[in-house]
Amino acid sequence: VQLQASGGGLVQTGGSLRLSCAASGFTLDYYAITWFRQAPGKEREGVSCISSSELESVKGRFTISRDKGKNTVYLQMNSLKPEDTAVYYCYAEEDGDYGDKYWGQGTQVTVSS
């Protein structure tokens, strides 16, 4: 049972990246997903989230979406800025009061100016 985050890399200001969060050993259908990020010297912060009943949610430059067939959640990031540089993590929380919770291992995003 694990979450695997991928898709990070180096991109220029104004560019785009799509991060993936793939689950193995369990289905994401009943999980809310949140993408967090943590920049050096800063606290981890939430970037985007999607409930278990949603397929897509748009928040400014970022769009989070899920592909049930691939058991994967994506984070599409557009118009990237240097301040978006951070390690990005996906987090899955199962519906209900005592649901399971999983963290992905993080993927580095670096935006050059």
Secondary structure as UniProt FT lines:
FT   STRAND          2..6
FT   STRAND          9..12
FT   TURN            13..14
FT   STRAND          17..24
FT   HELIX           28..30
FT   STRAND          31..38
FT   TURN            40..41
FT   STRAND          45..50
FT   TURN            52..53
FT   STRAND          56..59
FT   TURN            60..61
FT   STRAND          62..67
FT   HELIX           68..70
FT   STRAND          72..77
FT   HELIX           82..84
FT   STRAND          86..94
FT   TURN            97..98
FT   STRAND          101..104
FT   STRAND          107..112
//
